[in-house]
Amino acid sequence: MDEAFILKERPMMTTTIKHQHLRPFVLLPSGSIIDLAAPLATSWTDTDLAIGLARTCRWGGHSAWKRPLSVAQHSLTVLAIRERDTRLEPPLALYELLHDAEEGLIAFDCIAPLKAFLGEPFRELCRRLARAVADRYKLPTLSPQEWQQHKAADRIAAASEALHVVRWSAEQIRDTLAIEDTPLMRDPLMYGADRDDYVAWEPWTSEYAAEAWLARLQLELARAGLPS
């Protein structure tokens, strides 16, 4: 091999080896530092998580409104759908609030079909974060029936958001997105709540979403007898 080529390549190889030791550290608003690849259940505060979820966008950040929809608002919507008939016990309510919590820690809600392109390393990263969340908040293992109820609420929320927030047509939701659930017409987050600054299905500001999500989290933690 040409000696000049070897000398030219050495700095690049040295840099690559050096960067192999870097970790995916994130400095959170509280001042805590989380290693996303090896998260501890104590790596974040409830407020950190609320802010992260409120600043993480659904639907690739696209919206027919002036703001995108946050994962925090989506999580509250899923919980509201689950509670249309009766209030959930605290462990199940916490599960719904936190079912996408890892997305708030990495600040990324990957649209489902894209996950296959990102591959197993990304799935493992999400699993590690989800395990840390489950450990922190003592989330239950759902029964098959509870899992089906959760997934149904999540799909109905997705169908409703697609129609009212992103403005996919009903046909596109069914044929392009392959969501067969019927979208809701009434926004479940508008029931019995003071939302005078918003209309139905309007994405909230990140500040409002964080405050609303955190308030419900703290309520359910208190009901469950868990520290906040």
Rosetta silent file (secondary structure, phi, psi, omega in degrees, C-alpha in Angstrom):
SEQUENCE: MDEAFILKERPMMTTTIKHQHLRPFVLLPSGSIIDLAAPLATSWTDTDLAIGLARTCRWGGHSAWKRPLSVAQHSLTVLAIRERDTRLEPPLALYELLHDAEEGLIAFDCIAPLKAFLGEPFRELCRRLARAVADRYKLPTLSPQEWQQHKAADRIAAASEALHVVRWSAEQIRDTLAIEDTPLMRDPLMYGADRDDYVAWEPWTSEYAAEAWLARLQLELARAGLPS
SCORE:     score description
SCORE:     0.000 S_00000001
   1 L     0.000  142.986 -179.210    0.000    0.000    0.000 S_00000001
   2 L   -61.946  130.861 -175.996    1.225    3.506   -0.796 S_00000001
   3 H   -63.200  -36.700  179.900    2.909    5.070    2.287 S_00000001
   4 H   -63.132  -36.305  179.146    1.367    8.474    1.623 S_00000001
   5 H   -65.894  -41.485  179.504   -2.093    6.893    1.688 S_00000001
   6 H   -61.046  -45.785 -179.264   -1.344    5.242    5.056 S_00000001
   7 H   -64.117  -37.991 -179.238   -0.201    8.528    6.586 S_00000001
   8 H   -65.734  -34.537 -175.196   -3.224   10.343    5.216 S_00000001
   9 H   -83.179  -20.987 -173.955   -5.646    7.819    6.752 S_00000001
  10 H   -57.686  -44.255  179.525   -4.105    7.618   10.236 S_00000001
  11 H   -59.826  -38.161 -179.411   -5.748   10.771   11.700 S_00000001
  12 H   -65.742  -41.618 -179.506   -9.186    9.582   10.609 S_00000001
  13 H   -67.047  -37.995  177.867   -8.688    6.150   12.215 S_00000001
  14 H   -62.312  -42.361  179.150   -7.467    7.748   15.457 S_00000001
  15 H   -63.734  -40.717 -179.315  -10.573    9.945   15.581 S_00000001
  16 H   -62.866  -44.476  179.262  -12.834    6.941   15.013 S_00000001
  17 H   -62.750  -41.840  179.336  -11.257    4.994   17.867 S_00000001
  18 H   -60.745  -43.182 -175.700  -11.550    7.990   20.180 S_00000001
  19 H   -72.895  -15.443  177.847  -15.240    8.468   19.413 S_00000001
  20 L   -64.081  -20.404 -177.034  -16.009    4.832   20.191 S_00000001
  21 L   -92.548   -2.476  179.064  -15.785    5.751   23.887 S_00000001
  22 L   -73.605  146.098  179.325  -18.391    8.527   23.724 S_00000001
  23 L  -114.113  153.258  178.308  -21.715    7.877   25.453 S_00000001
  24 L   -79.829   69.346  178.713  -25.175    9.239   24.532 S_00000001
  25 E   -81.614  140.995  175.954  -25.350   11.602   27.495 S_00000001
  26 E  -129.550  129.993  175.116  -28.168   14.179   27.635 S_00000001
  27 E   -88.749  118.908 -175.279  -28.279   17.128   30.047 S_00000001
  28 L   -90.686  164.030 -177.590  -31.878   17.523   31.232 S_00000001
  29 L   -55.437  -31.082 -179.355  -33.615   20.746   32.351 S_00000001
  30 L   -73.384  -13.449 -173.438  -33.184   19.786   36.024 S_00000001
  31 L    99.396   -9.254  175.726  -29.435   19.520   35.591 S_00000001
  32 L   -70.536  152.845  177.434  -29.513   15.714   35.751 S_00000001
  33 E  -116.687  128.930  177.793  -27.561   13.775   33.152 S_00000001
  34 E  -113.796  134.710  170.952  -29.000   10.627   31.583 S_00000001
  35 E   -92.398  105.279 -173.789  -27.023    8.019   29.672 S_00000001
  36 L   -61.923  -26.677 -178.863  -29.619    6.971   27.117 S_00000001
  37 L   -83.561  -17.300  179.190  -27.844    3.679   26.452 S_00000001
  38 L  -143.422   63.450 -173.108  -27.721    2.732   30.155 S_00000001
  39 L   -73.058  142.659  171.902  -30.510    4.682   31.840 S_00000001
  40 L  -101.683  152.055 -179.814  -31.110    4.556   35.561 S_00000001
  41 L   -67.503  -12.588  179.132  -34.588    4.953   37.014 S_00000001
  42 L  -103.302   12.676 -172.257  -33.263    7.938   38.953 S_00000001
  43 L   -76.391  -14.439 -175.486  -31.773    9.696   35.908 S_00000001
  44 L  -139.897  162.051  171.994  -34.605   12.216   35.458 S_00000001
  45 L   -98.235  164.834  176.675  -37.198   14.153   37.424 S_00000001
  46 H   -59.339  -37.657  178.974  -40.928   14.042   36.751 S_00000001
  47 H   -66.770  -39.819  174.698  -40.647   17.591   35.423 S_00000001
  48 H   -54.771  -46.864 -177.090  -37.843   16.576   33.055 S_00000001
  49 H   -67.115  -41.027  178.131  -40.076   13.880   31.639 S_00000001
  50 H   -60.139  -45.125  179.539  -43.085   16.198   31.355 S_00000001
  51 H   -64.443  -43.306 -179.853  -41.019   18.758   29.449 S_00000001
  52 H   -61.033  -45.670  179.604  -39.529   16.078   27.208 S_00000001
  53 H   -66.368  -35.868 -178.947  -42.919   14.611   26.303 S_00000001
  54 H   -73.028  -21.495 -179.985  -44.391   18.077   25.743 S_00000001
  55 L  -101.521    2.064  178.613  -41.547   18.998   23.378 S_00000001
  56 L  -100.782  128.614 -170.894  -41.623   15.731   21.432 S_00000001
  57 E   -94.039  141.623  168.949  -43.863   15.839   18.369 S_00000001
  58 L   -83.224  163.525  171.154  -46.300   13.279   17.061 S_00000001
  59 H    58.088   37.438  178.442  -46.762   12.645   13.348 S_00000001
  60 H    64.177   16.618 -179.222  -43.224   13.592   12.384 S_00000001
  61 H    84.308    2.071 -177.486  -43.909   17.120   13.624 S_00000001
  62 L   -91.560  143.905 -175.015  -46.496   17.776   10.903 S_00000001
  63 L  -160.743  147.064  174.512  -49.809   19.391   11.723 S_00000001
  64 L   -82.003   -7.115  178.506  -52.591   21.338   10.024 S_00000001
  65 L   -95.502  179.474 -179.141  -52.536   23.681   13.008 S_00000001
  66 L   -77.166  -12.552  176.983  -49.961   26.310   13.860 S_00000001
  67 L  -126.569  153.052  172.325  -48.372   23.922   16.358 S_00000001
  68 L   -78.399  164.275  177.658  -47.502   20.218   16.207 S_00000001
  69 L   -88.118  134.882 -178.581  -49.147   17.733   18.555 S_00000001
  70 E   -91.396  157.916  174.793  -47.036   16.622   21.512 S_00000001
  71 H   -65.887  -31.470  177.160  -46.623   13.128   22.911 S_00000001
  72 H   -60.702  -47.776  179.662  -47.739   14.541   26.279 S_00000001
  73 H   -65.401  -40.671  176.912  -51.113   15.579   24.849 S_00000001
  74 H   -58.268  -44.579 -178.073  -51.416   12.253   23.008 S_00000001
  75 H   -62.996  -38.811  176.322  -50.790   10.338   26.242 S_00000001
  76 H   -67.072  -34.666  177.527  -53.516   12.295   27.999 S_00000001
  77 H   -65.286  -45.992  178.754  -55.842   11.576   25.077 S_00000001
  78 H   -59.843  -43.745  178.173  -55.212    7.832   25.303 S_00000001
  79 H   -61.897  -42.691  179.756  -55.888    7.950   29.049 S_00000001
  80 H   -63.212  -37.485  177.663  -59.096    9.915   28.487 S_00000001
  81 H   -65.856  -41.440  178.875  -60.286    7.344   25.936 S_00000001
  82 H   -65.130  -26.252 -175.727  -59.572    4.518   28.386 S_00000001
  83 L  -102.289   19.623 -179.914  -61.558    6.376   31.040 S_00000001
  84 L   -62.204  -33.560 -176.745  -64.638    7.129   28.953 S_00000001
  85 L   -98.786  -40.054 -178.659  -66.680    4.620   30.968 S_00000001
  86 L  -155.664  152.081 -178.983  -64.944    4.498   34.339 S_00000001
  87 L   -70.456  135.940  179.601  -61.880    5.897   36.044 S_00000001
  88 L   -75.681  152.163  170.333  -58.865    3.615   35.913 S_00000001
  89 L   -66.830  152.931 -174.136  -57.065    2.387   38.991 S_00000001
  90 H   -50.552  -43.692 -178.715  -53.756    4.253   39.535 S_00000001
  91 H   -61.091  -39.785  179.587  -51.424    1.555   38.109 S_00000001
  92 H   -73.055  -37.287  176.871  -53.360    1.414   34.823 S_00000001
  93 H   -62.571  -42.072  177.491  -53.710    5.190   34.662 S_00000001
  94 H   -63.569  -39.622  178.217  -49.938    5.506   35.125 S_00000001
  95 H   -58.323  -46.000 -178.650  -49.388    2.942   32.388 S_00000001
  96 H   -65.955  -42.462  178.838  -51.429    5.008   29.932 S_00000001
  97 H   -61.047  -32.781 -170.534  -49.715    8.257   30.919 S_00000001
  98 L  -109.837   12.163 -173.416  -46.294    6.658   30.518 S_00000001
  99 L   -67.673  -18.698  175.564  -46.829    4.281   27.602 S_00000001
 100 L  -119.592   24.646 -171.862  -44.633    6.453   25.346 S_00000001
 101 H   -61.012  -33.338  179.884  -42.396    7.867   28.074 S_00000001
 102 H   -60.483  -27.800  179.167  -39.163    6.700   26.446 S_00000001
 103 H   -66.416  -32.389  177.681  -39.960    9.041   23.554 S_00000001
 104 H   -71.846  -25.519  179.625  -39.807   11.991   25.936 S_00000001
 105 H   -80.767  -32.641  176.823  -36.355   10.933   27.114 S_00000001
 106 H   -98.313   -3.290  179.490  -34.899   10.673   23.595 S_00000001
 107 L    56.784   44.138 -177.386  -37.096   13.529   22.266 S_00000001
 108 L  -155.425  119.767  172.191  -38.164   11.422   19.293 S_00000001
 109 L  -106.736   98.977 -176.404  -41.465    9.770   18.401 S_00000001
 110 L   -75.661  124.818  175.757  -40.567    7.517   15.509 S_00000001
 111 L   -62.475  138.816 -166.515  -43.473    6.897   13.151 S_00000001
 112 H   -51.810  -47.461 -177.319  -44.110    3.152   13.252 S_00000001
 113 H   -64.890  -19.277 -179.482  -43.137    2.150    9.685 S_00000001
 114 H   -77.605  -20.941 -175.556  -39.775    3.918   10.069 S_00000001
 115 H   -60.681  -33.531  179.554  -38.712    1.744   13.005 S_00000001
 116 H   -63.736  -32.081  179.097  -37.863   -1.157   10.691 S_00000001
 117 H   -73.696  -30.539 -179.699  -35.314    1.052    8.910 S_00000001
 118 H   -78.715  -25.141  169.390  -33.667    2.047   12.193 S_00000001
 119 H    82.452 -173.009 -173.973  -33.277   -1.587   13.142 S_00000001
 120 H   -63.869  -38.568  179.014  -32.567   -3.586   16.278 S_00000001
 121 H   -57.787  -39.721  178.285  -30.151   -1.120   17.953 S_00000001
 122 H   -68.020  -41.668  178.071  -32.893    1.522   18.068 S_00000001
 123 H   -61.505  -39.695  179.167  -35.444   -0.997   19.373 S_00000001
 124 H   -67.010  -39.212  176.144  -33.023   -2.060   22.108 S_00000001
 125 H   -58.329  -46.061 -179.909  -32.421    1.562   23.088 S_00000001
 126 H   -65.267  -38.388  178.197  -36.182    2.085   23.451 S_00000001
 127 H   -62.960  -42.111  179.480  -36.546   -1.129   25.454 S_00000001
 128 H   -62.366  -43.555  179.215  -33.862   -0.034   27.925 S_00000001
 129 H   -66.419  -41.049  179.445  -35.534    3.319   28.450 S_00000001
 130 H   -64.208  -37.023  177.332  -38.972    1.726   28.782 S_00000001
 131 H   -65.244  -40.086  178.216  -37.633   -0.686   31.413 S_00000001
 132 H   -63.586  -40.585  177.916  -36.188    2.210   33.403 S_00000001
 133 H   -63.998  -45.993 -179.492  -39.546    4.010   33.239 S_00000001
 134 H   -61.217  -38.647  178.802  -41.437    0.877   34.312 S_00000001
 135 H   -68.666  -42.605 -177.456  -39.065    0.419   37.243 S_00000001
 136 H   -62.459  -43.815 -172.240  -39.264    4.059   38.310 S_00000001
 137 H  -106.142   11.309  176.585  -43.064    4.234   38.302 S_00000001
 138 L    52.692   48.111 -177.564  -43.824    0.601   39.229 S_00000001
 139 L   -70.879  143.310 -177.169  -45.828    0.046   36.054 S_00000001
 140 L   -79.056  159.063  166.910  -47.898   -3.130   35.921 S_00000001
 141 L   -85.872  119.697 -174.600  -47.582   -5.986   33.470 S_00000001
 142 L   -73.517  144.589  170.813  -50.846   -5.825   31.556 S_00000001
 143 L   -72.128  164.215  176.959  -53.117   -8.808   31.198 S_00000001
 144 H   -54.348  -39.343  179.343  -54.036   -9.793   27.606 S_00000001
 145 H   -67.610  -43.446  179.180  -57.379   -8.005   28.008 S_00000001
 146 H   -64.136  -37.934  178.007  -55.773   -4.874   29.431 S_00000001
 147 H   -63.618  -43.239  178.159  -53.226   -4.867   26.600 S_00000001
 148 H   -62.760  -40.085  178.960  -56.006   -5.081   24.014 S_00000001
 149 H   -66.022  -40.782  177.158  -57.852   -2.219   25.712 S_00000001
 150 H   -62.401  -48.618 -177.579  -54.696   -0.107   25.731 S_00000001
 151 H   -64.518  -36.654  177.667  -53.933   -0.779   22.077 S_00000001
 152 H   -62.847  -44.603  178.771  -57.511   -0.026   21.064 S_00000001
 153 H   -64.189  -39.811  179.356  -57.376    3.344   22.848 S_00000001
 154 H   -64.337  -41.566  179.083  -53.990    4.103   21.281 S_00000001
 155 H   -68.289  -40.931  179.055  -55.297    3.293   17.789 S_00000001
 156 H   -63.940  -40.409  176.228  -58.463    5.355   18.284 S_00000001
 157 H   -61.797  -43.285  179.905  -56.328    8.272   19.445 S_00000001
 158 H   -63.258  -44.297  178.900  -54.100    7.865   16.386 S_00000001
 159 H   -61.558  -41.260 -178.599  -57.075    7.738   14.015 S_00000001
 160 H   -68.337  -42.105  177.488  -58.583   10.829   15.637 S_00000001
 161 H   -64.419  -41.278  179.531  -55.303   12.760   15.526 S_00000001
 162 H   -58.879  -40.418 -178.251  -54.774   11.799   11.909 S_00000001
 163 H   -75.749  -48.749 -169.371  -58.172   13.210   11.003 S_00000001
 164 H   -92.700  -26.194 -176.736  -58.372   16.300   13.190 S_00000001
 165 H   -99.554  -50.605 -177.637  -54.734   17.319   13.694 S_00000001
 166 H   -89.486  -24.768  177.815  -52.875   16.259   10.555 S_00000001
 167 L    74.308   36.511  163.894  -55.998   16.259    8.352 S_00000001
 168 L   -66.013  148.884  175.797  -55.605   12.923    6.625 S_00000001
 169 L   -78.164  163.411  178.918  -58.910   12.008    4.986 S_00000001
 170 H   -59.154  -38.311  179.092  -60.973    9.104    6.314 S_00000001
 171 H   -67.214  -40.907  178.908  -60.035    7.114    3.213 S_00000001
 172 H   -66.360  -37.681  177.958  -56.336    7.838    3.655 S_00000001
 173 H   -60.430  -42.622 -179.366  -56.476    6.835    7.306 S_00000001
 174 H   -74.669  -47.491 -170.048  -57.945    3.487    6.296 S_00000001
 175 H   -89.718  -37.087 -177.161  -56.050    2.812    3.060 S_00000001
 176 L   -91.120  -46.458 -179.233  -52.707    4.584    3.492 S_00000001
 177 L   -85.800  -13.636  179.195  -52.187    4.475    7.246 S_00000001
 178 L    60.322   36.037  174.415  -53.966    1.105    7.587 S_00000001
 179 L  -104.416  115.914 -175.303  -55.860    2.266   10.675 S_00000001
 180 L   -93.894  -10.274 -179.524  -59.314    0.724   10.681 S_00000001
 181 L   -70.425  146.693 -178.586  -60.573    2.259   13.911 S_00000001
 182 L   -79.893  127.828  178.482  -63.179    5.001   13.604 S_00000001
 183 L   -65.018  147.840  173.154  -61.913    8.459   14.612 S_00000001
 184 L   -75.128  147.788  174.593  -63.666   10.241   17.446 S_00000001
 185 L   -93.405  -35.593 -179.891  -65.548   13.404   16.579 S_00000001
 186 L   -95.915  133.189  179.872  -65.539   14.861   20.109 S_00000001
 187 L   -74.014  116.515 -177.193  -62.193   15.602   21.716 S_00000001
 188 H   -66.361  -17.221  179.183  -62.075   13.600   24.979 S_00000001
 189 H   -80.474   -5.630  179.690  -59.722   16.162   26.522 S_00000001
 190 H   -94.202   -6.822 -177.441  -62.430   18.810   26.367 S_00000001
 191 L   -74.461  123.485  171.746  -64.820   16.972   28.723 S_00000001
 192 L    58.651   25.838 -179.151  -65.211   18.641   32.102 S_00000001
 193 L  -127.338  151.165  178.337  -61.987   20.604   31.764 S_00000001
 194 L   -86.972   94.344 -178.999  -61.212   24.295   31.608 S_00000001
 195 L  -121.238   42.484 -173.616  -59.662   24.594   28.156 S_00000001
 196 L   -58.661  -24.510 -178.374  -60.919   28.074   27.275 S_00000001
 197 L   -84.065   -2.999 -175.879  -57.706   28.888   25.428 S_00000001
 198 L  -133.949  155.265  171.541  -58.113   25.951   23.051 S_00000001
 199 L  -106.560  170.200 -176.267  -60.685   24.448   20.717 S_00000001
 200 L   -55.718  133.890  175.869  -61.290   20.753   20.166 S_00000001
 201 L    70.258    2.893  178.549  -58.286   18.812   18.830 S_00000001
 202 L   -72.851  130.591  175.835  -56.050   21.881   18.810 S_00000001
 203 L   -63.935  135.772 -179.401  -52.440   21.064   19.747 S_00000001
 204 L   -81.738  160.960  170.807  -51.456   22.694   23.022 S_00000001
 205 L   -65.522  157.831  179.907  -48.351   24.740   23.644 S_00000001
 206 H   -63.470  -34.315  179.854  -45.479   22.735   25.094 S_00000001
 207 H   -66.088  -44.957 -179.617  -45.770   24.658   28.355 S_00000001
 208 H   -67.571  -42.018 -179.966  -49.463   23.882   28.765 S_00000001
 209 H   -62.729  -42.258  179.401  -49.008   20.241   27.724 S_00000001
 210 H   -63.451  -43.918 -179.126  -46.174   19.755   30.204 S_00000001
 211 H   -63.790  -44.970 -178.423  -48.195   21.313   33.027 S_00000001
 212 H   -66.545  -42.990 -179.531  -51.322   19.252   32.277 S_00000001
 213 H   -65.768  -44.478 -178.393  -49.412   15.987   31.913 S_00000001
 214 H   -64.798  -39.031  179.310  -47.366   16.565   35.066 S_00000001
 215 H   -61.207  -43.181  179.242  -50.466   17.442   37.090 S_00000001
 216 H   -69.802  -37.934  176.836  -52.135   14.159   36.127 S_00000001
 217 H   -59.269  -48.614 -178.092  -48.945   12.198   36.784 S_00000001
 218 H   -63.917  -35.836  177.038  -48.624   13.653   40.275 S_00000001
 219 H   -62.565  -46.729 -177.390  -52.290   12.934   40.974 S_00000001
 220 H   -71.011  -33.972  175.511  -51.914    9.278   39.991 S_00000001
 221 H   -63.358  -40.588  177.916  -48.658    8.887   41.906 S_00000001
 222 H   -65.646  -41.781  178.197  -50.404   10.211   45.009 S_00000001
 223 H   -62.733  -34.985 -178.856  -53.343    7.840   44.473 S_00000001
 224 H   -83.756   -7.045 -177.770  -50.884    4.954   44.092 S_00000001
 225 L    71.895   28.948 -179.849  -48.940    5.982   47.202 S_00000001
 226 L  -104.865  150.432  178.682  -45.741    6.460   45.179 S_00000001
 227 L   -69.619  150.150  177.165  -43.250    9.312   45.639 S_00000001
 228 L  -121.461    0.000    0.000  -43.268   12.160   43.140 S_00000001
